[in-house]
Amino acid sequence: MTKDIAYQLKKNGIDRIQISIDGASPNTHDRLRNKNGAFKGNCQVVILISHKESTLKDVDMIYEINELNQIEKIY
């Protein structure tokens, strides 16, 4: 997500998003999503929506934790 996309969401009345974190590390998340930089991108979204001018009323964080994504590193 970019600042421009965040602006477009605001402009179009979107007030809720969902962010998924798949794994205990950026490498695991990126591997499960099959996209390098996906974890970093999600972190950037969190920063953007944390801005005081954000109009989002509901942000859901989804954590996928299982044997495939290093549950032992979480606990």
The 8 nearest C-alpha neighbors of each residue, nearest first, counted from 0:
[[1, 44, 4, 40, 5, 2, 43, 41],
 [0, 2, 4, 3, 5, 44, 47, 43],
 [1, 3, 5, 4, 6, 0, 47, 7],
 [4, 2, 6, 1, 5, 7, 0, 8],
 [3, 5, 7, 1, 6, 2, 0, 8],
 [4, 6, 2, 8, 3, 7, 1, 9],
 [5, 7, 3, 9, 4, 8, 10, 2],
 [8, 6, 10, 4, 9, 5, 11, 3],
 [9, 7, 13, 5, 11, 6, 10, 4],
 [8, 10, 6, 12, 7, 11, 13, 5],
 [11, 9, 7, 8, 12, 6, 13, 5],
 [12, 10, 8, 9, 13, 7, 6, 14],
 [11, 13, 9, 10, 14, 8, 54, 7],
 [14, 12, 8, 9, 11, 15, 55, 10],
 [13, 15, 55, 56, 12, 54, 57, 16],
 [16, 14, 57, 55, 58, 13, 56, 17],
 [17, 15, 58, 59, 18, 57, 14, 55],
 [16, 18, 59, 58, 60, 19, 15, 61],
 [19, 17, 60, 61, 59, 16, 20, 41],
 [20, 18, 61, 60, 62, 21, 17, 63],
 [19, 21, 62, 61, 22, 63, 28, 18],
 [22, 20, 28, 63, 62, 19, 68, 64],
 [23, 21, 68, 28, 27, 24, 20, 64],
 [22, 24, 73, 69, 72, 68, 27, 25],
 [23, 25, 27, 26, 22, 28, 38, 21],
 [24, 26, 28, 38, 27, 29, 23, 39],
 [27, 25, 29, 24, 28, 30, 38, 35],
 [28, 26, 30, 22, 24, 29, 25, 68],
 [27, 29, 21, 22, 25, 31, 30, 26],
 [28, 30, 32, 34, 26, 35, 37, 27],
 [31, 29, 33, 27, 32, 28, 26, 34],
 [32, 30, 28, 33, 29, 27, 21, 68],
 [31, 33, 29, 34, 30, 28, 37, 21],
 [34, 32, 30, 31, 29, 35, 28, 37],
 [33, 35, 29, 32, 37, 36, 30, 31],
 [34, 36, 29, 37, 33, 30, 38, 26],
 [35, 37, 39, 38, 40, 34, 29, 25],
 [36, 38, 40, 29, 39, 35, 34, 41],
 [39, 37, 41, 25, 40, 36, 28, 29],
 [40, 38, 42, 36, 41, 37, 43, 25],
 [39, 41, 37, 43, 38, 42, 36, 44],
 [42, 40, 44, 38, 43, 39, 37, 45],
 [41, 43, 39, 45, 44, 40, 38, 46],
 [42, 44, 40, 46, 41, 45, 47, 39],
 [43, 45, 41, 47, 42, 46, 0, 48],
 [46, 44, 42, 48, 43, 47, 49, 41],
 [45, 47, 43, 49, 44, 48, 42, 50],
 [48, 46, 44, 49, 45, 50, 43, 2],
 [47, 49, 45, 50, 46, 53, 44, 55],
 [50, 48, 46, 47, 45, 51, 53, 52],
 [49, 51, 48, 52, 53, 47, 46, 45],
 [50, 52, 53, 49, 48, 54, 47, 55],
 [53, 51, 50, 54, 49, 48, 55, 47],
 [54, 52, 51, 50, 55, 48, 49, 9],
 [53, 55, 14, 56, 52, 9, 48, 13],
 [56, 54, 14, 15, 53, 57, 58, 48],
 [55, 57, 14, 15, 54, 58, 53, 16],
 [58, 56, 15, 55, 59, 14, 16, 17],
 [57, 59, 16, 15, 17, 60, 56, 55],
 [58, 60, 17, 18, 61, 16, 57, 15],
 [61, 59, 18, 19, 17, 62, 58, 20],
 [60, 62, 19, 18, 20, 59, 63, 17],
 [63, 61, 20, 19, 21, 64, 60, 22],
 [62, 64, 21, 20, 22, 61, 65, 19],
 [65, 63, 70, 68, 62, 22, 21, 66],
 [64, 66, 70, 67, 68, 69, 63, 22],
 [65, 67, 68, 70, 69, 64, 71, 22],
 [68, 66, 65, 69, 70, 64, 22, 27],
 [67, 69, 22, 66, 65, 70, 27, 64],
 [68, 70, 71, 72, 66, 67, 23, 22],
 [69, 71, 65, 73, 72, 66, 64, 68],
 [72, 70, 69, 73, 74, 66, 68, 65],
 [73, 71, 70, 69, 74, 23, 24, 68],
 [72, 74, 70, 71, 23, 69, 64, 22],
 [73, 71, 72, 70, 69, 23, 64, 65]]
